[in-house]
Amino acid sequence: MGKGQGPAPEQLGGTAIKPVGWDRTGMEAFKYLLYNPDTGEVLTRTPLSWLKITVFYTIYYSCLAAFWLAASTSSSSPFQKTAWDPNGRWTNPSLEQTQVWG
């Protein structure tokens, strides 16, 4: 069989539908990444999506900060100063000063 002779090759599957802007390259593609005027997306997300993410992380980190603040200021903090007493026992000096032995 020579060139251009014989049956046409059979197509495998259907044709692909390419998305709008698939052929952008270089600086044009980068500009569309920063802001897409067709959809209003900023860095591939809609403003509503950015708002939801911002609200979620604001609440998340506020709760995390509140947890650590409560843990570090509580009276049973794991960061209390402790020391060895003369008998070789591990004690908390701040508790010994407040105890009254009668």
C-alpha positions, 0 to 999 in steps of 0.5 A: 500500500502506498501513501494515500491509498487504502481505507481511512483509519478508524477513529477511536472514540468521540472528539474531545471538547476543549475548554475555552482558553486551552491554547493560551500560553506564556504571559496571556495564560498567566494574566488569565490565572491572576484574573479571568474576565470571562468568569470573574475568577481571581487565582482560579477562585470566585470571590464567593469562594475566597470569602468562604475560605477567609471566613473559615480560616478566621474562625479556625485560627481564632478557636485555635488561639483561644484554646492555647490562650486558655491552656497557657493561663489555666491554673493546671497548666503543663508549663508550671515550674517544678523542682526537686525537693531535698528528699529527692521528690518532684514537687511544685514550689508554688503549691507548697507555699500555699499549703497550710499544715496544722 
